[in-house]
């Protein structure tokens, strides 16, 4: 919406000032079609374009003021509420089927996943989200919080970019999991169990409130309803029964890393 709004403002101010699209494109150093895409909100208007348009249309700083609303978002809009509760939680139970949990991803893993996003993200947004993901991981240093991760075997066997980077990711898991307040367990990939229906996260607050979070392709749901939270808690307990012991997981991941 911010792209569309700023693009539309450029178009309206240009029309008001009698500046043609061709003239603005030439002055800003863009092709006619690039400018058209930015005015339509299909492409993010650049700070440079807003500056040039502001001067040509005598907008007196109004167009330039839109730059602050075009800064890349740290998180997808549907995950913003979850991020707030994640930072405040005292206990996090995280179950993932196909991916390494975000709090445990290396910088290379995070960047690889963001590069695979569709529709594609621009470079600024990718860098902003990689930085935000790494900043979130600072919470792992808080020894008065508890972190429990259940990771599907498929995620541990899938080199997203290369075997070298994947080995770094596996070794990172071993390093993080060595902390006494972090528990990582592996869920074997064979057989049928309720965890095959997808990943989810349980968050416990210092006020003894439990929330549950589920995320899909284009949406995230934060549950506070006791019935839904209880159901996912029960499923978590059933998945936990299938997981390798906290002692066995390190040997399992260590062997995977050794074979790469």
TORROKOL-208526 format. One record per residue (C-alpha): z, y, x. Coordinates in pm, whole numbers, plus 50000, padded with zeros to 5 digits. Layout:
N
ZYX...
***
This chain:
260
500005000050000500715024250286497215018250421495695025050080497795056150022497045072050360493375062950333493145077949988494855109750109492285113350386489515109450130491045134849890491725160950159488245155850304486645161449963488835191949900487855207450234484175198850195484135176650505481625148350488482505112950587479785114250850481235145651010484805132251013483655098951157481705116151432484585139451522487135111051530484825087451720484535060951448481535045751278480805055450920481755020550797485025020150994486055053050837485035040250495487225009450543490195030750644489775053750346489645023250119492815008650273491074977250399491804988050755494855006750879494135043950929494835052451292497155080651403494155095751582492135096951259495015112751070495355139351341491645147451343491425147450962494495169850938492895195551166489405194051009490755195750653493475221550731496115198550581498855216550777500575184850895500575166350563498145139650680499815135851020503125130050840501675097250709501845081751056505485071751011504555050650708501935031350904504315016851159504134978751168506674960650952509154939551144509124912650876506984902450579508184922550282509384891450095511764882150380513604915350414516564905550195516954872750380517034890350716519974911550608521994881450494521044861450804522564888151027525784888150822526194850450778528994832350961527394797950918523664790250906522274755950813518524755950883516154727450802512534728250920509844702050873506804713351075507924743451280510604752551530513134774951347512534811951414515934816551578515004789651832511414799551910510364811152254508354843152278505184822852339505764800952032506404831151812503284848951935501124817851890502254813851529501694850551449498194849251599497424821551348498374843251049495804848150772494684874250701494844883151071497544907151185496664936551407497994936651764500684962751691502094942351404502094910451610504004927351892506464943351648507174909951481507524891151809510024917351924511884915351593512064877351612513514878551962515994905351855517184882851571518024856051826520754878151972522954865751688523054831751860525274847252126528044853051871530394824251939532404830251623529384820751412528144785251360524494774551371523254740551257519574731851288517794701351149514284699151293511614674851180510164652451450506654665251376507604700451491508884686751821505754666351890503194693451810502084715152106500954746451923499054761952213499394740352524501564712652661502964736352924504174761552665505444733652443507494719352728509024753952776509884754152406511574720052425513564730052731514604761952550515974740552266518034720552514519414752452668520334768952338521714736552195524144732652482526364760152334529394746552150528694767151835525044755851809524184721251677520614708251685519624675051531516304657351498515074642951168512854612451240509354615151099509044580550949510034570950597510484589650270513294614250207513984645550006513354667850306509614661250283509494686349998509834715050244512144736250461515074757450349518084776050486521704777650368523754808550454527554810350432529194844650431532674854050552533564858450183532874821450119529624828049935526684804749995523064815449954519894794949992516484806450111513084790450071509854804250216506264794850138502784806750226503104840950064506584843049918510264839449995513034831549747516684839749812518874819849572522384829749467522404809049147525164782949193523054755149044520094760449278522334765549581524264733849499521044713949463519754724849805523184718249956523034682649822519554678149965520744691150300523534665350302521014637550231518684649350509521624651450747522314614550690518854606350831519154628651138519854616551488523404622951605524224655251789524454634452105521124616152061518994646851990519194660152347518074626752488515204625652238513954660852317514514656052687512264625452682509554644452495509684672452754509604647553041506454631152904504514663952894
***
